[in-house]
Amino acid sequence: MEIVLSRIREVIILGSGPAGYTAALYTARANLQPLLFTGLQPGGQLTITTDVENYPGFPNGIQGPELMDVMRAQVTRFGAELLDQEVDKVDFSRRPFTVWAEGQSYQAKSVIVATGASALLLGLPSEQKFMGSGVSACATCDGFFYKGKRVAVVGGGDTAMEEATFLTRFCPEVVVVHRRDSLRASKIMQERAFANPAIRFVWNSEVVEVMGEENRKVTGVKLRDTVTGAESDLAVDGLFVAIGHKPNTEFLAGQLPLDAKGYVRIQPGTSRTPIEGVFAAGDVHDAVYRQAVTAAGSGCMAAMDCERWLEAQAHEPAKHEARAVSGAERVPQAGHPGAGAPTRTAGTH
Ligand SMILES: Cc1cc2nc3c(=O)[nH]c(=O)nc-3n(C[C@H](O)[C@H](O)[C@H](O)COP(=O)(O)OP(=O)(O)OC[C@H]3O[C@@H](n4cnc5c(N)ncnc54)[C@H](O)[C@@H]3O)c2cc1C
């Protein structure tokens, strides 16, 4: 599909995880002809996992990459344009907004940011090898697969304590491996973890290797004592890495208000950011739920908020046409005299 560069688009979507694809689906079906940048990880975080059993509609589960392939097929069916490129710069200081990717600029009246968050990992080759089959970054997602098994959790913050406590619903023994001799977690989370008889702590230790069999079954982890340097083996069936997440927002710094951890700020209960016409969806603003279904749900919210905002703007021509770009091709706006068929509401079927 040829991308018309000079055109001012109704909406540009950044990111191709469940949030971005859902936003694309709804905006495409609202006749807004979205342009979506997939980023360097087309399909997002689910492409690095195997079984997804908690996404509604798949009674037998589905492989993460397959789920994202069908989402992509669904959005292209409705005419969304996809570019497998990463956006490295944006200008949200004036409308139409501008985004840059691979040295090229693109303009749109509205932008939906759905660039997700990356789980911080240990950076070991063996961790990559067993990711999705013995190594996980999400207890809510994968805890169920470890019923009756012994697992390790790496980390010392609230997330690690939450993950460890959750895993004791399934696992008779959860070993928390922490590189220091005390936790960073809040007092209440620490107390809960210390009081749980199924949780054991290994202090001053870091995981230096994930061990397993060629059929991709984890059998244990190699630990190094951070004080003495001595190495030892810990037999476990799974490893949960819980050392935090980093929202993919570096390229937005100075353009969009972010919180102290780099997450996009939104108006509670909406997808609206403090910049009018810029919306956010999925893990890029959500440090709490971080699930495919919540990301998809917020992608739908962003599309509907965006569609309604564009519709309102179309009735305020002076404000909307704040800045014209020379040579740019104009897209007829819904509601304007002379526009084509009226835009359908994103929520209609
Ligand atoms: C190993 C693992 C297993 C998981 N298992 C499950 C599970 O079983 N069930 C479940 O519900 N959830 C699971 N999750 C969580 C789930 O994957 C996320 O909550 C969900 O993917 C978030 O969706 P998102 O669309 O917000 O962002 P992401 O999926 O993170 O997608 C972000 C997208 O933004 C793109 N991007 C980033 N920067 C830019 C940029 N500058 N320009 C353009 N694009 C950009 C990326 O390429 C990517 O396509 C798992 C997560 C992990 C890491």
The ligand as a Gaussian input file, in Angstrom:
#p B3LYP/6-31G(d) Opt

LIG

0 1
 C        6.701000     -12.519000      28.371000
 C        5.347000     -11.871000      28.494000
 C        4.217000     -12.658000      28.548000
 C        2.961000     -12.075000      28.637000
 N        1.859000     -12.877000      28.668000
 C        0.634000     -12.319000      28.724000
 C       -0.530000     -13.129000      28.731000
 O       -0.453000     -14.372000      28.693000
 N       -1.734000     -12.508000      28.788000
 C       -1.854000     -11.147000      28.861000
 O       -2.971000     -10.644000      28.891000
 N       -0.773000     -10.352000      28.861000
 C        0.466000     -10.899000      28.806000
 N        1.568000     -10.109000      28.840000
 C        1.391000      -8.651000      28.945000
 C        0.966000      -8.088000      27.579000
 O        1.853000      -8.546000      26.604000
 C        0.946000      -6.579000      27.620000
 O        0.140000      -6.120000      28.686000
 C        0.399000      -6.019000      26.301000
 O        1.142000      -6.511000      25.222000
 C        0.451000      -4.494000      26.304000
 O       -0.018000      -4.081000      25.068000
 P        0.334000      -2.656000      24.471000
 O       -0.339000      -2.603000      23.166000
 O        0.058000      -1.608000      25.463000
 O        1.925000      -2.625000      24.275000
 P        2.983000      -3.638000      23.715000
 O        2.468000      -4.995000      23.504000
 O        4.169000      -3.452000      24.593000
 O        3.310000      -3.029000      22.280000
 C        3.987000      -1.814000      22.159000
 C        4.192000      -1.544000      20.681000
 O        4.743000      -0.240000      20.518000
 C        5.756000      -0.275000      19.530000
 N        6.635000       0.863000      19.762000
 C        7.463000       1.097000      20.803000
 N        8.112000       2.264000      20.613000
 C        7.669000       2.775000      19.432000
 C        7.958000       3.944000      18.690000
 N        8.865000       4.840000      19.121000
 N        7.320000       4.128000      17.513000
 C        6.401000       3.246000      17.060000
 N        6.079000       2.116000      17.735000
 C        6.717000       1.887000      18.888000
 C        6.399000      -1.637000      19.707000
 O        7.087000      -2.033000      18.530000
 C        5.155000      -2.501000      19.978000
 O        4.578000      -2.875000      18.767000
 C        2.838000     -10.660000      28.726000
 C        3.980000      -9.864000      28.681000
 C        5.217000     -10.455000      28.561000
 C        6.455000      -9.586000      28.491000

